[in-house]
């Protein structure tokens, strides 16, 4: 990709309880989109704290993410519950959520879409394939789609 064809950088919030998965996903994204900012949350409760500037995020100076990558199976509050809460909240429902999880269960796929997920991707088994998937996610969300710029209270 040449410099003039670089997509605009966006802020991604990666929500996953597995530190290795967070690291590998960040590295895969940075291979293709080094200017994009990636923040982390460790579970659904941490995700909601991040969005609401509470808990360890009180006083933080971060913007709302333009894309959330959400694992489903996490402690405290899992991704299913966090997805429902975000999509029921007028302040956050505009943020696109891509479920990125190890599950390929039909019930998880159907429930995720029913609850407002914008995409569902089963985590690939190799870093090479993860790199290809993150490149495709980036091409779609950074270059093709126009994301909503929420005008509410942030």
PyMOL commands that set and color helices and strands:
alter all, ss='L'
color gray80, all
select helices_A, chain A and resi 3-5+19-32+44-52+55-57+79-87+106-114+127-144
alter helices_A, ss='H'
color red, helices_A
select strands_A, chain A and resi 11-15+37-41+67-70+96-101+119-122
alter strands_A, ss='S'
color yellow, strands_A
deselect
rebuild
show_as cartoon
